């Protein structure tokens, strides 16, 4: 798997988490944690996640 493919998978995962977060009506600590982890992973690729946030 190439670096570009890894980046795309990480972006897709983060976007899916954000979709879930948008539909949540209550607090979900596990989801919040997974979002934080995904942000860290994306930042290690040098990607700015602020553009992906609603």
HTML snippet that shows the backbone in 3Dmol.js (N, CA, C, O; Angstrom):
<script src="https://3Dmol.org/build/3Dmol-min.js"></script>
<div id="view" style="width:600px;height:400px;position:relative"></div>
<script>
const pdb = `
ATOM      1  N   UNK A   1       0.843  -1.165   0.000  1.00  0.00           N
ATOM      2  CA  UNK A   1       0.000   0.000   0.000  1.00  0.00           C
ATOM      3  C   UNK A   1       0.895   1.237   0.000  1.00  0.00           C
ATOM      4  O   UNK A   1       1.844   1.329   0.779  1.00  0.00           O
ATOM      5  N   UNK A   2       0.590   2.160  -0.860  1.00  0.00           N
ATOM      6  CA  UNK A   2       1.400   3.373  -0.963  1.00  0.00           C
ATOM      7  C   UNK A   2       1.028   4.367   0.133  1.00  0.00           C
ATOM      8  O   UNK A   2      -0.011   4.242   0.782  1.00  0.00           O
ATOM      9  N   UNK A   3       1.888   5.344   0.322  1.00  0.00           N
ATOM     10  CA  UNK A   3       1.627   6.388   1.302  1.00  0.00           C
ATOM     11  C   UNK A   3       0.357   7.160   0.947  1.00  0.00           C
ATOM     12  O   UNK A   3      -0.430   7.502   1.829  1.00  0.00           O
ATOM     13  N   UNK A   4       0.163   7.429  -0.320  1.00  0.00           N
ATOM     14  CA  UNK A   4      -1.040   8.154  -0.751  1.00  0.00           C
ATOM     15  C   UNK A   4      -2.310   7.353  -0.442  1.00  0.00           C
ATOM     16  O   UNK A   4      -3.327   7.927  -0.054  1.00  0.00           O
ATOM     17  N   UNK A   5      -2.251   6.043  -0.614  1.00  0.00           N
ATOM     18  CA  UNK A   5      -3.401   5.191  -0.285  1.00  0.00           C
ATOM     19  C   UNK A   5      -3.655   5.202   1.224  1.00  0.00           C
ATOM     20  O   UNK A   5      -4.808   5.228   1.656  1.00  0.00           O
ATOM     21  N   UNK A   6      -2.605   5.183   2.017  1.00  0.00           N
ATOM     22  CA  UNK A   6      -2.750   5.241   3.464  1.00  0.00           C
ATOM     23  C   UNK A   6      -3.381   6.564   3.900  1.00  0.00           C
ATOM     24  O   UNK A   6      -4.240   6.598   4.781  1.00  0.00           O
ATOM     25  N   UNK A   7      -2.940   7.641   3.271  1.00  0.00           N
ATOM     26  CA  UNK A   7      -3.516   8.959   3.573  1.00  0.00           C
ATOM     27  C   UNK A   7      -5.000   8.984   3.238  1.00  0.00           C
ATOM     28  O   UNK A   7      -5.808   9.477   4.025  1.00  0.00           O
ATOM     29  N   UNK A   8      -5.358   8.456   2.079  1.00  0.00           N
ATOM     30  CA  UNK A   8      -6.759   8.471   1.664  1.00  0.00           C
ATOM     31  C   UNK A   8      -7.630   7.644   2.599  1.00  0.00           C
ATOM     32  O   UNK A   8      -8.750   8.044   2.916  1.00  0.00           O
ATOM     33  N   UNK A   9      -7.134   6.510   3.039  1.00  0.00           N
ATOM     34  CA  UNK A   9      -7.877   5.671   3.979  1.00  0.00           C
ATOM     35  C   UNK A   9      -8.070   6.409   5.303  1.00  0.00           C
ATOM     36  O   UNK A   9      -9.152   6.365   5.887  1.00  0.00           O
ATOM     37  N   UNK A  10      -7.030   7.082   5.773  1.00  0.00           N
ATOM     38  CA  UNK A  10      -7.118   7.834   7.025  1.00  0.00           C
ATOM     39  C   UNK A  10      -8.120   8.984   6.897  1.00  0.00           C
ATOM     40  O   UNK A  10      -8.889   9.237   7.825  1.00  0.00           O
ATOM     41  N   UNK A  11      -8.120   9.666   5.781  1.00  0.00           N
ATOM     42  CA  UNK A  11      -9.080  10.754   5.545  1.00  0.00           C
ATOM     43  C   UNK A  11     -10.498  10.201   5.524  1.00  0.00           C
ATOM     44  O   UNK A  11     -11.389  10.753   6.169  1.00  0.00           O
ATOM     45  N   UNK A  12     -10.710   9.121   4.791  1.00  0.00           N
ATOM     46  CA  UNK A  12     -12.041   8.519   4.709  1.00  0.00           C
ATOM     47  C   UNK A  12     -12.543   8.090   6.086  1.00  0.00           C
ATOM     48  O   UNK A  12     -13.714   8.286   6.411  1.00  0.00           O
ATOM     49  N   UNK A  13     -11.660   7.505   6.892  1.00  0.00           N
ATOM     50  CA  UNK A  13     -12.026   7.070   8.237  1.00  0.00           C
ATOM     51  C   UNK A  13     -12.440   8.270   9.086  1.00  0.00           C
ATOM     52  O   UNK A  13     -13.449   8.219   9.789  1.00  0.00           O
ATOM     53  N   UNK A  14     -11.662   9.346   9.018  1.00  0.00           N
ATOM     54  CA  UNK A  14     -11.965  10.549   9.788  1.00  0.00           C
ATOM     55  C   UNK A  14     -13.308  11.146   9.355  1.00  0.00           C
ATOM     56  O   UNK A  14     -14.117  11.536  10.197  1.00  0.00           O
ATOM     57  N   UNK A  15     -13.536  11.217   8.068  1.00  0.00           N
ATOM     58  CA  UNK A  15     -14.799  11.772   7.559  1.00  0.00           C
ATOM     59  C   UNK A  15     -15.976  10.920   8.031  1.00  0.00           C
ATOM     60  O   UNK A  15     -17.015  11.462   8.406  1.00  0.00           O
ATOM     61  N   UNK A  16     -15.830   9.609   8.017  1.00  0.00           N
ATOM     62  CA  UNK A  16     -16.896   8.734   8.508  1.00  0.00           C
ATOM     63  C   UNK A  16     -17.161   8.958   9.988  1.00  0.00           C
ATOM     64  O   UNK A  16     -18.316   8.982  10.413  1.00  0.00           O
ATOM     65  N   UNK A  17     -16.110   9.122  10.771  1.00  0.00           N
ATOM     66  CA  UNK A  17     -16.297   9.418  12.187  1.00  0.00           C
ATOM     67  C   UNK A  17     -17.037  10.741  12.381  1.00  0.00           C
ATOM     68  O   UNK A  17     -17.902  10.853  13.249  1.00  0.00           O
ATOM     69  N   UNK A  18     -16.694  11.731  11.577  1.00  0.00           N
ATOM     70  CA  UNK A  18     -17.364  13.027  11.696  1.00  0.00           C
ATOM     71  C   UNK A  18     -18.831  12.939  11.296  1.00  0.00           C
ATOM     72  O   UNK A  18     -19.663  13.647  11.862  1.00  0.00           O
ATOM     73  N   UNK A  19     -19.162  12.088  10.338  1.00  0.00           N
ATOM     74  CA  UNK A  19     -20.567  11.877   9.971  1.00  0.00           C
ATOM     75  C   UNK A  19     -21.335  11.263  11.131  1.00  0.00           C
ATOM     76  O   UNK A  19     -22.461  11.665  11.428  1.00  0.00           O
ATOM     77  N   UNK A  20     -20.718  10.288  11.782  1.00  0.00           N
ATOM     78  CA  UNK A  20     -21.351   9.658  12.940  1.00  0.00           C
ATOM     79  C   UNK A  20     -21.545  10.694  14.040  1.00  0.00           C
ATOM     80  O   UNK A  20     -22.607  10.761  14.659  1.00  0.00           O
ATOM     81  N   UNK A  21     -20.514  11.500  14.281  1.00  0.00           N
ATOM     82  CA  UNK A  21     -20.579  12.533  15.312  1.00  0.00           C
ATOM     83  C   UNK A  21     -21.714  13.515  15.024  1.00  0.00           C
ATOM     84  O   UNK A  21     -22.414  13.937  15.944  1.00  0.00           O
ATOM     85  N   UNK A  22     -21.897  13.875  13.779  1.00  0.00           N
ATOM     86  CA  UNK A  22     -22.941  14.824  13.405  1.00  0.00           C
ATOM     87  C   UNK A  22     -24.338  14.272  13.672  1.00  0.00           C
ATOM     88  O   UNK A  22     -25.266  15.034  13.947  1.00  0.00           O
ATOM     89  N   UNK A  23     -24.489  12.959  13.593  1.00  0.00           N
ATOM     90  CA  UNK A  23     -25.808  12.359  13.808  1.00  0.00           C
ATOM     91  C   UNK A  23     -26.060  11.980  15.264  1.00  0.00           C
ATOM     92  O   UNK A  23     -27.186  11.640  15.627  1.00  0.00           O
ATOM     93  N   UNK A  24     -25.031  12.035  16.095  1.00  0.00           N
ATOM     94  CA  UNK A  24     -25.168  11.703  17.514  1.00  0.00           C
ATOM     95  C   UNK A  24     -25.947  12.801  18.234  1.00  0.00           C
ATOM     96  O   UNK A  24     -25.740  13.989  17.988  1.00  0.00           O
ATOM     97  N   UNK A  25     -26.834  12.391  19.118  1.00  0.00           N
ATOM     98  CA  UNK A  25     -27.579  13.378  19.913  1.00  0.00           C
ATOM     99  C   UNK A  25     -27.067  13.457  21.340  1.00  0.00           C
ATOM    100  O   UNK A  25     -27.349  14.420  22.054  1.00  0.00           O
ATOM    101  N   UNK A  26     -26.321  12.454  21.754  1.00  0.00           N
ATOM    102  CA  UNK A  26     -25.795  12.430  23.116  1.00  0.00           C
ATOM    103  C   UNK A  26     -24.278  12.433  23.116  1.00  0.00           C
ATOM    104  O   UNK A  26     -23.628  12.590  22.083  1.00  0.00           O
ATOM    105  N   UNK A  27     -23.738  12.253  24.313  1.00  0.00           N
ATOM    106  CA  UNK A  27     -22.287  12.209  24.458  1.00  0.00           C
ATOM    107  C   UNK A  27     -21.804  10.784  24.197  1.00  0.00           C
ATOM    108  O   UNK A  27     -22.401   9.815  24.665  1.00  0.00           O
ATOM    109  N   UNK A  28     -20.718  10.677  23.445  1.00  0.00           N
ATOM    110  CA  UNK A  28     -20.143   9.370  23.139  1.00  0.00           C
ATOM    111  C   UNK A  28     -18.635   9.492  23.320  1.00  0.00           C
ATOM    112  O   UNK A  28     -17.929   9.943  22.419  1.00  0.00           O
ATOM    113  N   UNK A  29     -18.153   9.093  24.471  1.00  0.00           N
ATOM    114  CA  UNK A  29     -16.739   9.256  24.796  1.00  0.00           C
ATOM    115  C   UNK A  29     -15.839   8.437  23.875  1.00  0.00           C
ATOM    116  O   UNK A  29     -14.757   8.893  23.504  1.00  0.00           O
ATOM    117  N   UNK A  30     -16.269   7.248  23.508  1.00  0.00           N
ATOM    118  CA  UNK A  30     -15.463   6.411  22.614  1.00  0.00           C
ATOM    119  C   UNK A  30     -15.338   7.058  21.233  1.00  0.00           C
ATOM    120  O   UNK A  30     -14.255   7.067  20.648  1.00  0.00           O
ATOM    121  N   UNK A  31     -16.428   7.590  20.719  1.00  0.00           N
ATOM    122  CA  UNK A  31     -16.391   8.276  19.427  1.00  0.00           C
ATOM    123  C   UNK A  31     -15.466   9.486  19.490  1.00  0.00           C
ATOM    124  O   UNK A  31     -14.671   9.710  18.578  1.00  0.00           O
ATOM    125  N   UNK A  32     -15.568  10.263  20.562  1.00  0.00           N
ATOM    126  CA  UNK A  32     -14.691  11.428  20.720  1.00  0.00           C
ATOM    127  C   UNK A  32     -13.225  11.007  20.752  1.00  0.00           C
ATOM    128  O   UNK A  32     -12.370  11.668  20.161  1.00  0.00           O
ATOM    129  N   UNK A  33     -12.940   9.916  21.438  1.00  0.00           N
ATOM    130  CA  UNK A  33     -11.573   9.411  21.501  1.00  0.00           C
ATOM    131  C   UNK A  33     -11.082   8.973  20.121  1.00  0.00           C
ATOM    132  O   UNK A  33      -9.958   9.289  19.733  1.00  0.00           O
ATOM    133  N   UNK A  34     -11.921   8.249  19.381  1.00  0.00           N
ATOM    134  CA  UNK A  34     -11.544   7.796  18.046  1.00  0.00           C
ATOM    135  C   UNK A  34     -11.287   8.972  17.110  1.00  0.00           C
ATOM    136  O   UNK A  34     -10.394   8.911  16.264  1.00  0.00           O
ATOM    137  N   UNK A  35     -12.060  10.032  17.257  1.00  0.00           N
ATOM    138  CA  UNK A  35     -11.856  11.244  16.448  1.00  0.00           C
ATOM    139  C   UNK A  35     -10.508  11.879  16.790  1.00  0.00           C
ATOM    140  O   UNK A  35      -9.776  12.296  15.892  1.00  0.00           O
ATOM    141  N   UNK A  36     -10.178  11.954  18.074  1.00  0.00           N
ATOM    142  CA  UNK A  36      -8.881  12.519  18.470  1.00  0.00           C
ATOM    143  C   UNK A  36      -7.728  11.693  17.912  1.00  0.00           C
ATOM    144  O   UNK A  36      -6.743  12.245  17.421  1.00  0.00           O
ATOM    145  N   UNK A  37      -7.852  10.379  17.988  1.00  0.00           N
ATOM    146  CA  UNK A  37      -6.806   9.494  17.454  1.00  0.00           C
ATOM    147  C   UNK A  37      -6.664   9.685  15.951  1.00  0.00           C
ATOM    148  O   UNK A  37      -5.551   9.754  15.430  1.00  0.00           O
ATOM    149  N   UNK A  38      -7.791   9.771  15.259  1.00  0.00           N
ATOM    150  CA  UNK A  38      -7.758   9.957  13.805  1.00  0.00           C
ATOM    151  C   UNK A  38      -7.091  11.285  13.451  1.00  0.00           C
ATOM    152  O   UNK A  38      -6.339  11.361  12.479  1.00  0.00           O
ATOM    153  N   UNK A  39      -7.364  12.341  14.242  1.00  0.00           N
ATOM    154  CA  UNK A  39      -6.712  13.637  13.995  1.00  0.00           C
ATOM    155  C   UNK A  39      -5.198  13.533  14.131  1.00  0.00           C
ATOM    156  O   UNK A  39      -4.453  14.090  13.326  1.00  0.00           O
ATOM    157  N   UNK A  40      -4.755  12.818  15.151  1.00  0.00           N
ATOM    158  CA  UNK A  40      -3.315  12.650  15.355  1.00  0.00           C
ATOM    159  C   UNK A  40      -2.701  11.903  14.178  1.00  0.00           C
ATOM    160  O   UNK A  40      -1.642  12.285  13.681  1.00  0.00           O
ATOM    161  N   UNK A  41      -3.363  10.844  13.736  1.00  0.00           N
ATOM    162  CA  UNK A  41      -2.847  10.079  12.597  1.00  0.00           C
ATOM    163  C   UNK A  41      -2.758  10.951  11.354  1.00  0.00           C
ATOM    164  O   UNK A  41      -1.765  10.903  10.628  1.00  0.00           O
ATOM    165  N   UNK A  42      -3.785  11.742  11.110  1.00  0.00           N
ATOM    166  CA  UNK A  42      -3.768  12.625   9.946  1.00  0.00           C
ATOM    167  C   UNK A  42      -2.666  13.674  10.069  1.00  0.00           C
ATOM    168  O   UNK A  42      -2.019  14.020   9.081  1.00  0.00           O
ATOM    169  N   UNK A  43      -2.457  14.170  11.266  1.00  0.00           N
ATOM    170  CA  UNK A  43      -1.413  15.194  11.436  1.00  0.00           C
ATOM    171  C   UNK A  43      -0.023  14.598  11.212  1.00  0.00           C
ATOM    172  O   UNK A  43       0.886  15.307  10.780  1.00  0.00           O
ATOM    173  N   UNK A  44       0.156  13.297  11.500  1.00  0.00           N
ATOM    174  CA  UNK A  44       1.452  12.678  11.234  1.00  0.00           C
ATOM    175  C   UNK A  44       1.724  12.588   9.736  1.00  0.00           C
ATOM    176  O   UNK A  44       2.875  12.503   9.310  1.00  0.00           O
ATOM    177  N   UNK A  45       0.659  12.608   8.945  1.00  0.00           N
ATOM    178  CA  UNK A  45       0.812  12.635   7.486  1.00  0.00           C
ATOM    179  C   UNK A  45       0.981  14.065   6.976  1.00  0.00           C
ATOM    180  O   UNK A  45       1.162  14.286   5.778  1.00  0.00           O
ATOM    181  N   UNK A  46       0.922  15.039   7.897  1.00  0.00           N
ATOM    182  CA  UNK A  46       1.064  16.433   7.506  1.00  0.00           C
ATOM    183  C   UNK A  46      -0.208  17.013   6.921  1.00  0.00           C
ATOM    184  O   UNK A  46      -0.169  18.001   6.188  1.00  0.00           O
ATOM    185  N   UNK A  47      -1.353  16.390   7.248  1.00  0.00           N
ATOM    186  CA  UNK A  47      -2.632  16.849   6.715  1.00  0.00           C
ATOM    187  C   UNK A  47      -3.333  17.748   7.727  1.00  0.00           C
ATOM    188  O   UNK A  47      -3.346  17.457   8.923  1.00  0.00           O
ATOM    189  N   UNK A  48      -3.910  18.836   7.244  1.00  0.00           N
ATOM    190  CA  UNK A  48      -4.634  19.784   8.078  1.00  0.00           C
ATOM    191  C   UNK A  48      -6.087  19.339   8.160  1.00  0.00           C
ATOM    192  O   UNK A  48      -6.819  19.433   7.175  1.00  0.00           O
ATOM    193  N   UNK A  49      -6.511  18.858   9.320  1.00  0.00           N
ATOM    194  CA  UNK A  49      -7.865  18.337   9.457  1.00  0.00           C
ATOM    195  C   UNK A  49      -8.906  19.429   9.651  1.00  0.00           C
ATOM    196  O   UNK A  49     -10.103  19.158   9.561  1.00  0.00           O
ATOM    197  N   UNK A  50      -8.478  20.650   9.913  1.00  0.00           N
ATOM    198  CA  UNK A  50      -9.448  21.712  10.123  1.00  0.00           C
ATOM    199  C   UNK A  50     -10.327  21.931   8.895  1.00  0.00           C
ATOM    200  O   UNK A  50     -11.459  22.399   9.021  1.00  0.00           O
ATOM    201  N   UNK A  51      -9.825  21.605   7.726  1.00  0.00           N
ATOM    202  CA  UNK A  51     -10.609  21.740   6.508  1.00  0.00           C
ATOM    203  C   UNK A  51     -11.681  20.656   6.394  1.00  0.00           C
ATOM    204  O   UNK A  51     -12.631  20.797   5.625  1.00  0.00           O
ATOM    205  N   UNK A  52     -11.527  19.583   7.156  1.00  0.00           N
ATOM    206  CA  UNK A  52     -12.469  18.477   7.105  1.00  0.00           C
ATOM    207  C   UNK A  52     -13.568  18.586   8.150  1.00  0.00           C
ATOM    208  O   UNK A  52     -14.546  17.840   8.098  1.00  0.00           O
ATOM    209  N   UNK A  53     -13.425  19.491   9.082  1.00  0.00           N
ATOM    210  CA  UNK A  53     -14.394  19.638  10.165  1.00  0.00           C
ATOM    211  C   UNK A  53     -15.555  20.492   9.718  1.00  0.00           C
ATOM    212  O   UNK A  53     -15.399  21.413   8.916  1.00  0.00           O
ATOM    213  N   UNK A  54     -16.749  20.168  10.260  1.00  0.00           N
ATOM    214  CA  UNK A  54     -17.949  20.940   9.853  1.00  0.00           C
ATOM    215  C   UNK A  54     -17.916  22.373  10.329  1.00  0.00           C
ATOM    216  O   UNK A  54     -18.847  23.133  10.065  1.00  0.00           O
TER     217      UNK A  54
END
`;
const viewer = $3Dmol.createViewer("view");
viewer.addModel(pdb, "pdb");
viewer.setStyle({}, {cartoon: {color: "spectrum"}});
viewer.zoomTo();
viewer.render();
</script>
